[in-house]
């Protein structure tokens, strides 16, 4: 077999990423300029997310997101999402491969060179995109930017070597830890051990399923939607290819999107029917909906008026009611105490990396320390809003003990009028999620399933406290 024939066959067969599933849709442009606009949008968004530390979801919104998305056809918008998801989930491995192929680091102030290389590498290494198109469009993108133009030869050379040496490069950089920043992986090793840290890193390569919280009859809704009832009122679906709004039950307000782990903390308040309940840092509103559906008189507070607009829209669709307030918890004072409080404190969100892969790359170690200080202040402040005998659930969607276990331990040590009310497995709806101290700790590797991508949940910590 000739080298040319070998390359043709290698470029035509599906390629799987190490530890993950390939993108199913094949993108086969007729010539090298088709898809240029989609790649340009992907390159620009990648820079905003990694360097500008912007949330990926904000950039991908149909309204208010990257301005170039609206001009793309649906197929190209899907390609942008696929390229960005792959480039972010595999960022560490892609960086290692690019470093192997560069004789020296790319200088600063070279425009989009590295972002162009990362988007192109995602296609060449892990997606079913023809190599020639991926390389040619990357070079065209470099040529179109004044600062990147002088490096278009470098972009071409690096990507051609990447194509030629693909299998060897992938094998040499396949270790799961590569796709997690060193500081973050080291923290997981310390908190959970080497094996679990590696399993977490591996799980983050897989796109999650779609979890719904249904008002009632989870088994019936699982059958209607082709999903699985997995605990409490959660129904898990394979992520649909179309719009979520098109699923049965959406218009009728029968369910809302909420990860299985995120649905647990609200249940830990127990029977809230008729009680005054505060949902603090409430947006996007899944927990508010749970508490309102359970009969609580809910006050939902968040600092972001914009995010609360979406919460109010969701409540209207679900035919649920709550008092919705835009306020800073550092300044807000309730008119009277609450019987129950749910504080979903602002955090690093490292428990949602599988769902939001940019989190691994736009967080810093110092962010965790800063957020932990804020969490401690908020917990101290809102605890004073609770009636005697009332319950307070403190939770974060973080894998970092500094934002969970340590915050609660310090609070209890300083506040003898509060005690931990241990959580039981039966209350969570799942087995094995309660720590020795009686707190909730979920991990992306919790709820194992086969195939592996059908399992897992967001990483959450929750502790239930009672005022004596």
N, C-alpha and C positions, 0 to 999 in steps of 0.2 A: 504494500500500500504506500502511495506517495505521501510526502508531507502535506501537499495541498489537499489531497483527498481526506487525510486524517483530520485536518483542521475543519473541513466542511462538515464532516460527520460530528465532530466534537461540538461545533457551533449549533447544530440542529437538534441535538438531543437535550432533554430536560436536565437541569442541573439542580441538585439539592444543596442547600447550605448545611454546614456541619451542625447538627443538632436541631434543625428547623425544617419546615416544609417549604417547597419552592412556591413562588407566586404562580398561580394557575394560568393566568391569561398570558398568551404570547403576543408580544408587540412586534410587528414586522413592517416597519416603514418601507415604502417603495423606493425612497431615495434618502440620501443622508440628511436633508434639511427637514424632512417630516419629523415632527416631535421636538423640534428645536425650542419652540415656545414653552412646552411642558418642562423640558430640562432646565430652561432658564428660570422658570418659576421655582422649580425644586431647589436649584442652586441658591437662589436668593433667600428662600425660606430657611434652608439649612443654616445659612450664615446668621440669620436673625435669631434662630432658635438656640444655636450653640454659642455664638459670640454675644448676641444681644439678650440671651436668656429669656426669650419670649416663649410662652406656651405654644406647642405645636397646634393644638386645637384652635387657638385664636387665629393663627395664620391660615388655617384650612376652612374657616367659616365661609359659607356662601355669601353672607352679608357681613361686611366689616373685616374680612380676612385679607389675604394678599390680593392686591388689585388685579393681578394677572390671571387669577383663577377664573374669574367670570367670563373671560374671553375664550376659555378652553372648552372643547366639547366634553361630554361626560366621560368618554373613554380616556381622554388625556388627563382629566382630573383624577381618575382612578389610578393612572400611571404615576402621577405626582405623588399621591398618597403611598403607593407601593414603594416607590424609590426612596421616599423619606423614611418610611417605616423601616425598610431594610438598612438604609445608611445609618440610622440611629441605633437600631438593635445590634448591628455589627460594627459599630464605630471603632471599637478598640482593635478588632481583628483587621479591619480595613486600614487603620493607621499603621499597624505593625507591618502590613504588606507593603504599603506605600513607602515606609521607611526603608524596607529592604531593597526597594527598587530605585531609591534616590541615592546619588553619590554624596550629596550634602543636603541639609535641610533647605526647604524653600524659604527664601528671605521674607521678612515681614514687608507689608505694604505692596503685595503683589496682586491685589484685587481678589478675585474669586478663585485663584488657582487651586487651593486645597479643597474648597467646596466643590469645584468642578471635578476634581479627582475622586472625591468621596462619592458623589452621585454616580459618576461613571463606573467606579469600582463596584458599587452595589449592583449595577446591572451586569457587569462582566462576570463577577464572582458568584452571584446568588440568584439572579433573575433570568428568565427565559427571553432575554432580549438579544437579537443578533449582535455579535461582537463588533462587526463593521459599523453598524449604526451607532452603537454606544461610543466608540472611539471617535468617529468622524464628527458627531455632534458635540462631543466634549472639546475637540480642537476648535470647532466653529465658535463655541461659546467663549473660549479663551481669546480667540482672534477678535471677537466683538467688543471686548472690554479694553480700554486704553492701558490700564495697569497690568492686565494679564497677557496682553498680546505678545510681548517679548518671550513669554514662557510657553507659547503654543507648541513649540518643538519638544519641550520637556514633557508636556501633557501627552503628546502623541507617543513619544518614546516609552514613557512609563506604562501607558495603557497597552501598548503593543507587547511589551514584555510580560505584562500581567496576563494577557490572553495566552501567550506562548507557554508561560510557566504556571498556569492556573492551578493545576492539581497539586503540584509540589508546594506552592505558596499556601494553599488552603491547609494541606496536611501539616505544614510546619507551624501554623498559627491557630490550630483548632482548639486549643485549651479554652474552656468556658470562661475562666477568670479574665481573659483578655478583654471582654466586652463590658467590664465594670471598672470604673476608676479605682486606682490603688487604695486611696483612703477609704473608699466605701467598702470594698471587698475586705480590707483588713478589719474593719469594724464588724462585719458579719462573721468573719472567722472567730473573733474574740467573743461575740455574743452567742453564736449558734454552733460553732465548731467548723472544722475544715470541710467535712462532707456536706453539711447543710449549706454552707456558703457556696460551694461549687454547684449544688443542686439549684439554689436560688438563681445563680448566674445563668445556668442552663435554661431554666424556666422562662427567664426574661427574653429569650430568643423567640418565644412562641407567642403569636397573637392570641389574646384571650377570647373566650366565648362571650356571648351576650347574656347577661342575667337580668331577669325581670322580677320585680316584686308585685304579686297579684293581690287584689283585695281579698279574694276568697277562692276556694276550689282550685288549689294549685295543681292537683292531679288532672282535673278536667282541662285546665288551660294548657298543661303540658301536652296532653293528647291533641288538643285543637291546634297548637302551634308547632307540633313535632319536636318538642323538647323533653326535658326531664325535670321532675320535681326533686329538689336536692336538699331541702331543709327549710323549716319555717314556711314562709309563703313565697319562696324563690323558685322560679322556673328557669332552667338554663337551656339556651338555644345555641346551635352553631351560628356564628355571626352571619346574618342575612346579607345577600349580595345587593339588595335594593334598599329603599328608604325604610327606616324603622317605623315611620308614620303609616306605612302601608300595611303593617301587620294587623291581623284581626284583634279587635279589642282596644286599639289605640284611641280611635274616635269616641268610643263608648266610655273611656276612662277606667278600663278594667285593670290596668297595670301601669307601672312606670319602670324606667331603666334604673337598676341599682345593683351593684356587685353583691354577691352573697355575703361577703364579709362586712360590707358597709351596712347591711340590713340587720346585723346582730345588735349593735349598741342600743338602738331604740327599744328593743325587746327587753333589755336588761333593767329598764325602769319598772317593769312589771305592769300590773293593771293600772292604766292611767285614766280610765273612764271617769269623767267628772272632775278631774284634777286640773289645777293650773300648772301648765307645763311650759318651760322655756326651752326652745331649741336655739342654741347660741352658735354663731358662725354657721347659719342655717343653709345658705345656698350651696348646692343647687336645689335642695329641697326634698330629697328622698326620705330623710328622717322625719321632716315635718309632716310629710304625707302619711308615714307610718303612724305617728303619734295622733294625728287628726283622725285617721281611719279607726284608731283604737278608742276614740271617744274623748280624747283629751282636749281641754281648752288651751290651744297652743298659741304662744307668742313666739314668732320666728324672727330672729334678729340677725342681721348681717351688716357689715360696714359698707358693702357694695350695693348701691341702689340699682345699678344695671343688672347685677346678678339676681337681685330680688324680683325684678320684672319677670324674669324667666320662671322663678319660683311661683309667683302669683299666677302666671299663665298655666303652669302645670296643675296647680290646685284647682283652677277653674275647669280645666279639662277633666280632672278626676272628681269633680263635684265635692270637693273637700274645702273646709273653711279654717282659717287661722288668722290671727292678727299679725300683720307683716310690718316690721319696722326696720328702717335703715338707720343704724346707730353704731357709734364706736363704743365697745364695751368698757373702755377705760373711762368714759364719761357718762354712760347711761346709768340711770337709777330707776328701778322698778317702783311703781306706785305701792305695791304690796308684795310680800314674799311669795315665792313659788313653792308648790308641793313637790315638784320634781324638776330637775335641770339636766339637760344633755348639752355638754360642752364638747363640740367637735373642733378642737383647737387648731389654729393655723400651724402647719408643720412642713417639713421638707418633702412630704409625699413620696418618700422612697418606697413605700409599700405599693405604689401604683405604677412602678416602672414598666411592668408588662403591658399595662394599658396606655401609659404615657412614656415611651422610651427616652424622650428628651430629658426627663428628670435626672437620669444618671449623669448627664453631661452638662446640665446648666445649674447644678447645685454644687456647693463648695463645703468643705468641712466646717468652716466658720459659720455657715448658714445654720447648721444644726445647733451650735452653741447659742447663737443669737435667738433662734426660735425657741429653744428650751427655756431661755430666760423669760421670753414673752409668755410662754405657756404657764410657767410658774406664777407670774403676775396675774394672769387671767383667772387661773384656778383659785388663787387666793381671793381675788376680788368677787367673783361670782358665787363663791361658797357662802358669802354673807347674805345672799338673796334667798336662801333656802329656809323653809320652816323647820322647826324642831321635829325630828323624826322623818324628815324628807330625804329623798334619794338624789344623788348626783352621780351621773355617769360621765367620766372624763375619757375622751378617746382621741386618737390620732391615727392617720393612715401612714404611719412611718414604721420602718423596720429598725430604727435606731433607739436603743434603750434610753438614751439621754432625753428623748422626747416622750417617753412613756413610763417605764418602770421607775426611773430615777425621779421624775417629776412628782409622781404619786408618793414615793417613799419620803421625799423631803417635805411634802405637804403634810402627810400624816405625822411626821416627827414634830412639826411646828404647830399642829392644830389638834390638841388632845380632845376637842369637842367633836371630832370626826373619827369614824372608824371604817375600815374596809368591810363591805358586805360581800363575802365570797360568792363568785359565780359558779354555777354548776353546768355540767355538760348538757343536761336536759334543756336548760334555758337557751343555749346557743343554737340548738338544732343539729349539732354535729358532735362527733366524738373527738377527744384529744386536743381541744383548743384552749383548755384552761390550765394555767400555770400552777405550780405548787403553792403560790401565794393566794390563789383564787382570782387571778385576773385573766382576761381574754388576751390571747396572743395568736393571731393568724399569720400565716406565711404564704407566699405564692406557691409553695410546694404542698400546702395543706390540701386536703380533699383529693388525694391521688386517684387518677383514672387512667384507663387505657382506651384509646390512645392518649398519650400524655397531655396533649394540648386541650383535651376535654376536661381536665382536672384543674386544680389550683383555685386560688382566690386572691384578692388584694391582701396586702400585709396590713394588719390593724392591731392596735393595742387598745384595751378598754379596762378601766377599773371602776367598780361601783362603790360609792362611798355613802355613808348615812350620817346625818347630823344627830348627835345624841340629844 
